[in-house]
């Protein structure tokens, strides 16, 4: 019997046959490595990030569905129901946002060795904390997410890790769409017809955020 570990979710198992992918139904990653049978320290191999990612996906999915329902109800004149559903969407978006920030902090911690490659790398606290600075966060969002993917890709290449590149382009698209949504939200009071365009922008950003969060978790588990 040989011992294996999944580099994505941290699951360990024994098998008499060569392992080609993780047996966990939620994972199925092919980033599998043979081990000596000694489980690595919990801090580096814990599957908690994968569980948190699942929680993020759940809240973000519920928020996305509630937001679409609120827009449809509002269009049908059901303003009370639209308000309640919209409030549910905002709460779920807020919870998903907190989870994503926790994961992003951990991902930046995993990407810190990129500083040795000559890159300017913010500390994990700075990377997340600067997102709360008004106006400056319009710039920093491009550091917190696209910058994270770029640094992680540099480490992936330097360590010769055979994995799909982290989506810097997707992170840039999410950051740009977030800024566009902010502008559209400010125009709604002047041009009510922009409300549906703004709602569509929120849906698109939420979909992109699924992929960004997926790569954030991959960074934590692959670069640890």
RAMO-V166177 format. One record per helix or strand. SS is the DSSP state (a for helix, b for strand). FROM is the first residue (numbers start at 1). TO is the last residue. If there is no record, write none. Layout:
# RAMO-V166177
{{SS;FROM;TO} {SS;FROM;TO}}
This chain:
# RAMO-V166177
{{b;2;6} {b;12;15} {b;32;35} {a;42;45} {a;48;75} {a;79;117} {a;124;132} {a;137;158} {a;168;188} {a;194;223}}
